[in-house]
Amino acid sequence: MEISVELTVTPLQDDYETPIIAFIKKLRESGLKIKENPLSTQVYGAYNQVMPILQTELKESLELMQRGVILMKIVKTDRYDYEPHF
């Protein structure tokens, strides 16, 4: 099953950039298809490939934060090649 995952990492601390940058760098090294924008990071691929990596990287990200919020949306389809038609 193919999925698209949108993640927003929001550390609630003064040094908020460090955990975000570390998280994105780990995802880049994972071999997954990813897209980044200023508000979120999207990950695309097979559920059985994506979710174990996210489980590991989300835990590491939480450990780097004093306090924080991580929002995750999962769509049951690979939307990597989506282009708006309007």
Contacts in CASP RR format, 6 or more apart in sequence:
PFRMAT RR
TARGET T0000
AUTHOR 0000-0000-0000
METHOD contacts of the structure
MODEL  1
MEISVELTVTPLQDDYETPIIAFIKKLRESGLKIKENPLSTQVYGAYNQV
MPILQTELKESLELMQRGVILMKIVKTDRYDYEPHF
1 46 0 8 1.000
1 47 0 8 1.000
1 48 0 8 1.000
1 76 0 8 1.000
2 44 0 8 1.000
2 45 0 8 1.000
2 46 0 8 1.000
2 47 0 8 1.000
2 76 0 8 1.000
2 77 0 8 1.000
2 78 0 8 1.000
3 44 0 8 1.000
3 45 0 8 1.000
3 46 0 8 1.000
3 47 0 8 1.000
3 50 0 8 1.000
3 74 0 8 1.000
3 75 0 8 1.000
3 76 0 8 1.000
3 77 0 8 1.000
3 78 0 8 1.000
4 42 0 8 1.000
4 43 0 8 1.000
4 44 0 8 1.000
4 45 0 8 1.000
4 74 0 8 1.000
4 75 0 8 1.000
4 77 0 8 1.000
4 78 0 8 1.000
4 79 0 8 1.000
4 80 0 8 1.000
5 42 0 8 1.000
5 43 0 8 1.000
5 44 0 8 1.000
5 50 0 8 1.000
5 54 0 8 1.000
5 72 0 8 1.000
5 73 0 8 1.000
5 74 0 8 1.000
5 75 0 8 1.000
6 40 0 8 1.000
6 41 0 8 1.000
6 42 0 8 1.000
6 71 0 8 1.000
6 72 0 8 1.000
6 73 0 8 1.000
6 75 0 8 1.000
7 23 0 8 1.000
7 40 0 8 1.000
7 41 0 8 1.000
7 42 0 8 1.000
7 43 0 8 1.000
7 54 0 8 1.000
7 58 0 8 1.000
7 70 0 8 1.000
7 71 0 8 1.000
7 72 0 8 1.000
8 39 0 8 1.000
8 40 0 8 1.000
8 41 0 8 1.000
8 69 0 8 1.000
8 70 0 8 1.000
8 71 0 8 1.000
8 72 0 8 1.000
9 19 0 8 1.000
9 20 0 8 1.000
9 23 0 8 1.000
9 41 0 8 1.000
9 61 0 8 1.000
9 70 0 8 1.000
10 16 0 8 1.000
10 68 0 8 1.000
10 69 0 8 1.000
10 70 0 8 1.000
10 71 0 8 1.000
11 18 0 8 1.000
11 19 0 8 1.000
11 20 0 8 1.000
11 64 0 8 1.000
11 65 0 8 1.000
11 66 0 8 1.000
11 67 0 8 1.000
11 68 0 8 1.000
12 65 0 8 1.000
12 66 0 8 1.000
12 67 0 8 1.000
12 68 0 8 1.000
12 69 0 8 1.000
13 65 0 8 1.000
13 66 0 8 1.000
13 67 0 8 1.000
13 68 0 8 1.000
18 64 0 8 1.000
19 61 0 8 1.000
19 64 0 8 1.000
19 65 0 8 1.000
22 60 0 8 1.000
22 61 0 8 1.000
22 64 0 8 1.000
23 41 0 8 1.000
23 57 0 8 1.000
23 58 0 8 1.000
23 60 0 8 1.000
23 61 0 8 1.000
23 64 0 8 1.000
24 36 0 8 1.000
24 41 0 8 1.000
26 57 0 8 1.000
26 60 0 8 1.000
27 34 0 8 1.000
27 41 0 8 1.000
27 43 0 8 1.000
27 53 0 8 1.000
27 57 0 8 1.000
28 34 0 8 1.000
30 53 0 8 1.000
30 57 0 8 1.000
32 43 0 8 1.000
32 44 0 8 1.000
32 45 0 8 1.000
32 49 0 8 1.000
32 50 0 8 1.000
32 53 0 8 1.000
33 43 0 8 1.000
33 44 0 8 1.000
33 45 0 8 1.000
33 80 0 8 1.000
34 41 0 8 1.000
34 42 0 8 1.000
34 43 0 8 1.000
34 44 0 8 1.000
35 41 0 8 1.000
35 42 0 8 1.000
35 44 0 8 1.000
35 80 0 8 1.000
36 42 0 8 1.000
42 79 0 8 1.000
42 80 0 8 1.000
43 50 0 8 1.000
43 54 0 8 1.000
44 50 0 8 1.000
44 78 0 8 1.000
44 79 0 8 1.000
44 80 0 8 1.000
45 78 0 8 1.000
45 80 0 8 1.000
54 72 0 8 1.000
58 70 0 8 1.000
58 72 0 8 1.000
61 70 0 8 1.000
62 68 0 8 1.000
62 70 0 8 1.000
END
